[in-house]
Amino acid sequence: MTELSLNEVESLAAKVGRGGGFSWGLAEEIGRSARRLAQGGLPWAEALLALAEKAEGMQAPSFAQAEQWRGSRMATRSKARLCPVRAAALLIDDPAILRAKPLHLASVGLPIWIVGMLAASTVADGFQIAWPGATALVGRREVVPEGSSDAWLAPAADVTIAPAAAPSTQPSLLRRALADDAILTALSSFAARIYVPASESSRAKGAGGGNVDEE
Amino acid sequence: MRRAARERWKVGRIKWAVDDAGYGHAIYGVDTPGRTYCLVAFSTPLEDSRRTDRVIAEAWDTSYVLYDGIPNTEEIARLRQNAPLQEAGRYCARDLILARANKSVRLFDAVVDALAKGEQPDAALLASVGYLMRTTAVYGNGKFGIADRAEIVGRPELSGPFQAEMLTVWLIRSFTIDLAEHVAQRRAPGRAARLSPHLRRGLGVGNATGLGMAPFLVRHPVLMHNWFHARETALARVRSQPSASGIAQAAFLAALAAMREKVRTWRTADSRQVEAIAALAADLAGLELNAADIMRRAPLPWDALYRFAETNLSLEGQEATIALILEPHGELIDDLADTLAADEDVCFRIDGAMTCGALKALIMQNYAWTRRFDFNQETANARFWYVSAEKLEPRLGERLSEPGAEREQPLAIARDIAALSCALEAEPAATFVADFLLRHPEWRHVIRRAQIVARHPYAEIRDNLIDASMRPIDLLRSKLAFFGASRFDPRSDRWLRISLFAGEPFPEDIVAAQEGEGVS
């Protein structure tokens, strides 16, 4: 296991998000989400690797789905799993969807990212996010998992998001993160997709000329 | 330094385990009212061929950690194993800042030689370099496992942006001089001289800075806004003063004379900067000649000085004038230091209820400056910013001749705003941004930025950061200026050297001032 600073978690997750195919803006949000998950003691590294590996197979909410959420709030089931990052991004951008009644989202891939994304959004005072086996209270800048559960890494689930009071007591957030070394290695290979391999030209010019100190 | 004096910080060397050749470790303790911090410094042998200022280096003369508390033997052993490795080491939450510095070999050796002979080093030589060592990186905020900024942001003594980094560099300055004096003493025990207070005071710490700082400026728009807003506010307050007291005028003239003295010692091989320094020297002479007269006649004397600079001086001279007229006005403007910090999270959420029409209007209003660029021109789209796989550091590539443009970092704000504007042309004005982003997540970071900039007018660097003629060092300089950097010495268009703390008090000077001896 390696201990990481939360800034390392955020920075790595943003790179992995981009390396996994998300836009730069969503990658920024994935970074902040991973930090919130880590602070809440949730398995951020495993969740991040699963997201990078499965991102391509998940789909964004359709405009029709978005309209349904705004209106009927009935679950709409589609063939592919709903991308949790794209779905949560819509809920952050249009928080009115969440304000009144509970929202039911069907077949959400890696629902833990709904938790992370809403926790990183400062979108409202509090939500309770639940799927079979897992419940989390999300405040303006924190995640409070209720009870322990191995359902956090569920590959897919139907998710309910309901307005809730902010956590009544200040949760004790973790200040450092832990990650399994094998998972970190796998994450690093996704992050590396945004790097440009060095060439003689880039070594010579990319960071400026000059070499040995002559003074 | 103001806080250190006000709060009567106690700063002193608490461990010195350095051998005759100058290798070993030392610890400097800083007692603040709330906490104790330590600079743990390591000095290790380095072959001349491996000494480079650039980020590609793998070994350094000295390495440093600003430690939270006082390290015990085990912690010192841990730091000794890791700090000299810098990026290749791992660190923990007690390690607040990680840094390294290389000797300015020519000057370090000359100073040691002179002191060992019982003499003072040549003042002109000292002034021509200005420092015994140069830092080549000062890392904070969680890098390589060190403490997150969140760990220290609630501590008044370190809450300001880069305060912990600057404290580290201030302490490194003391170590560099102590090390030179130590080596001289060991070489000639009982006969070696100590550096005279005047020469000592003139030495700063060098710093070599490269491209890494440029993306930082783009990625922290609220912080940049706060810095420039504070500076503009300070300037506005001073310019609106209806009078200039004799004390303030004297302080201004003293600061001007000191700056003229400093500028005389600045050296660079960069031809453009040589001209700029010459123009600055002439400007300062002109300012000195005219200042009293300008101020005597004007209803707003400081404003008159500013206007004189704006009309008559080079850009360097104008900026120097601003620094000089702020100098005597600490009581009027020092409170603005508390406005420099920024919480970028507060502005992070996108307002998806904004319509695309409103977004377009906002872009028209705040990004009119981007319309002067034609991104169909090769020169306007000539470069791309990327992160190198080798060192995980930002670099700048040539779009047409180097591979990797498909992995470009999102730093070409002007180009991206122009492209977003085109994309918005096809959208009905009533479409909500939330719905636009549902279809076009690729614009998410650009829209976020446009909304942030609407509330933070100084957030944006109003230039094309991928233009063929763009000089990254100009970006670096703007940030370094906020650290009080002087002696701007471009080494290419992508990295430069500067000096910090030259002429400023040492920790012991502040203690002496508290004890009524006066700061020398």
Interface residues (C-beta under 8 A of the other chain):
Chain A: T2 E3 L4 S5 L6 N7 E8 S11 F22 S23 W24 G25 L26 E28 R32 A60 P61 F63 A66 R86 A89 L90 I92 D93 D94 A96 S121 T122 V123 R141 R175 R176 A192 R193 I194 Y195 V196 P197 A198 S199 S201 S202 R203 K205 G206 A207 G208 G209 G210 N211 V212 D213 E215
Chain B: D48 S49 R51 T52 D53 R54 V55 I56 R90 C92 A93 N102 S104 V105 R106 L107 V129 N141 G142 K143 F144 G145 I146 A147 D148 R149 A150 E151 G210 L211 D345 V346 F348 R349 I350 D351 G352 A353 Y386 V387 S388 A389 E390 K391 L392 E393 R395 L396 G397 E398 S401 E402 P403 G404 R407 Q409 P410 F432 V433 A434 D435 L437 L438 R439 P441 E442 W443 R444 H445 V446 I447 R448 R491 S492 D493 R494 W495
